[in-house]
Amino acid sequence: MSIQALRDHILNHFNHSGEVFFHYKGRVSLYALLKAMGVKAGDEVIIPAFTCVVVPNPIIYLGAKPVYVDIGPVTYNVDVEKIDAAITDKTRVIICQNTFGLSSNIEKIIDIAKRHDLMTIEDCTHGYGGTYKGKPNGVFCDASFFSAQWNKPFSSGVGGFALINNPTLLEPMKELEKEKLPVSFGQKFNLKLLYFVRRYLLKPKTYFPLVRLYRWMSKHGLVLGSSSGTEITSVTEPNGFFRDYSNVQAKEALKNLSTLDEMMLRRRRNAELYTAFLKENELNYVPESLFENHGFLKYPLLVKSRDEFLLNAEKASIPMGDWFNSPLHPVQQSFAPWYFEPEKFPIAVESAKHMINLPTDFKYPQKVLEFLGTQKNEILPVK
């Protein structure tokens, strides 16, 4: 069975004797973890104020409230000095996010949680394959969850899993397995079709037209997407949200995991080239001091006008990213349903206003550097 082979591969990667629980998407894994930890109506969960909207949503689905903490201006991870002030007698969990592939201050967050008798979850949706202080991302907190969406460290189209480090969570997670809905025949067929398109039709000349088409079709529920319909526009739990993982997805994941080491090395080398160029030109860059704990799924860069910069990149046929184009990506306004008050999180809001991502899995970094050379006046200077 492909799922068992994938489970064995993942546990071997972590040198872990615990258990892996697979779900249809990473956000479903987060939902399961929160439920296994006993999060319920009236509780609070602390998360960074710079994330994807699908992170607060599972909290809200359970009737709990996400409580946001602003980020640091260099790591784009939560500012640990501001966590204590966010803790109340309703707080149950702190989510420790790996942003763009960077883990930071995990031990400090765990210490804070222990002082307040709270559980911790590593959000490693950007972090599979990376390390923190020499150990794999995901082994530090009570549990962690990962994503296998299209643009994550490895892909099964859609998919996610939870890694359990605290044995007290095993039984409630096993009970929740009984509630998962199966992946339908139609969903499997749709995924196989998308695998074919991605593997054989997605070429440099077709990249932008196909990506635009896929995003439009995903938004309107015509194909399976990482975020579809109400998952990014509403706080209402979608029908069929708590869904299982299939052998079709596991088989695709195993194929892509076979090239992970090569891809991690390419990401690191490209990041080194980007930092050297940006530093030399006194533009904002990822400091070398962060490289040890950075997997570089994305390379963050602050620019003056994101829309103009992305348009120019498309004209140059360079696949830039727009994570996070909002402190609750991709929501652009009306944050109230998610309990988010933008004025309280100035660093997150300002970062989102100017953030783009350089491609780290790109085979032609020199082309990116040449493009950056033409855009130097559009990139914000180093602070």
Secondary structure, DSSP 8 states (H G I E B T S, - for coil): -HHHHHHHHHHHHHT--SEEEEESSHHHHHHHHHHHTT--TT-EEEEESSEETTTHHHHHHTT-EEEEE-B-TTT-SB-GGGHHHH--TTEEEEEEE-BTTB--SHHHHHHHHHHTT-EEEEE-TTTTT-EETTEETTSSSSEEEEE-STTSSS--SS-EEEEE-SGGGHHHHHHHHTT-B---HHHHHHHHHHHHIIIII--TTTHHHHHHHHHHHHHTTSS--SS-GGGTT-SS--TT-SB---HHHHHHHHHHHTTHHHHHHHHHHHHHHHHHHHHHTTB----GGGGGGB--SSEEEEBS-HHHHHHHHHHTT---B-TTSSTEET--S--GGGT--GGG-HHHHHHHHHEEEE-SS-S-HHHHHHHHHHTGGGB-B--
